[in-house]
Each structure stands twice: as structure tokens, then as C-alpha cells.
Amino acid sequence: MQLMDWLDNKIMPAEQKWVTPEFTKDGTTLAAAEMIRSGTTCFNDMYFFPEASYVPQSKTITSLQFLSVINWLVPRRSNVS
């Protein structure tokens, strides 16, 4: 399967259906715990709900939040293209 076909027909429809601010917050919290455990000190997070993916700054890890720029419908938002 070609990359764009996979993204357009498998990944993006699944994200439209399942990705929510709560899903994003839970995933980012789990990822931050794994990164702290492995010694990561800084990470960049780019996803649909930057306000939900915020991980409080601490002495052990720092996060930078950015919006994704894509040409697909973003979950619960209007088309970004």
C-alpha cells in the first residue's frame, strides 16, 4: 500500500473517529512518563490539541508545543487547508 493511500484511507479516518482532547492528554502523559524514565530532558509535541497535550514543566523534562500543519480535516475542527 502506498503511503498517501494508507494515510488517506486508514490513518486519518481512524484519527477523525477516535482522537479527542482526552485521548491526546492521556497519550502525552504516558509518553512523558516513558521519556522521563529513559532520561529524555526535552521533547517537541505537535498534535491536534496542543492545550490537551500540555505536560506541566518540571525539573526533569521540558515540552514545546506546536500545531501540526496538514492538508486533512483535523478532528473536531474545520479543514486546515
C-alpha positions in Angstrom: 0.0 0.0 0.0 1.3 3.4 -0.9 2.0 5.9 1.9 -0.6 8.5 0.9 -3.3 5.9 0.3 -2.6 4.4 3.7 -2.8 7.8 5.4 -5.9 9.0 3.5 -7.9 5.8 3.8 -6.7 4.2 7.0 -4.9 6.5 9.4 -6.8 9.8 9.0 -10.3 8.3 9.2 -9.3 6.4 12.4 -8.0 9.7 13.9 -11.1 11.5 12.9 -13.2 8.9 14.7 -11.1 8.3 17.9 -8.8 11.2 18.6 -10.2 13.6 21.3 -8.5 16.0 23.7 -8.8 13.4 26.4 -7.1 10.8 24.2 -4.3 13.3 23.4 -3.8 14.2 27.1 -3.6 10.5 28.2 -1.1 9.7 25.4 1.1 12.6 26.1 1.1 11.9 29.8 2.1 8.3 29.2 4.8 9.3 26.7 6.2 11.9 29.1 6.5 9.3 31.9 8.4 7.0 29.5 10.7 9.8 28.4 11.5 10.8 32.0 12.2 7.2 32.8 14.7 6.9 29.9 16.4 10.2 30.7 14.9 12.5 28.0 15.1 16.1 29.0 13.2 17.9 26.3 10.6 17.0 23.6 8.5 18.7 20.9 4.9 17.8 20.7 2.9 18.5 17.6 -0.7 17.3 17.6 -4.3 18.4 17.0 -5.0 19.6 20.6 -1.9 21.3 22.0 -3.8 22.5 25.0 -4.7 18.9 25.9 -1.2 17.6 25.3 0.4 20.0 27.7 2.6 18.3 30.2 3.5 20.5 33.2 7.1 21.7 33.2 9.2 20.0 35.8 12.9 19.8 36.8 13.3 16.7 34.8 11.6 17.4 31.4 10.6 20.3 29.3 8.0 20.3 26.5 7.5 22.6 23.5 4.0 22.7 22.0 3.3 23.4 18.3 0.3 23.0 16.0 0.5 20.5 13.1 0.2 21.8 9.6 -1.5 19.2 7.4 -3.8 19.1 4.4 -6.5 16.9 6.0 -9.6 17.5 8.1 -8.5 17.9 11.7 -10.6 16.2 14.3 -13.4 18.4 15.6 -12.1 21.4 13.6 -12.7 22.8 10.1 -10.4 21.9 7.2 -7.0 23.4 7.7 -6.1 23.6 4.0 
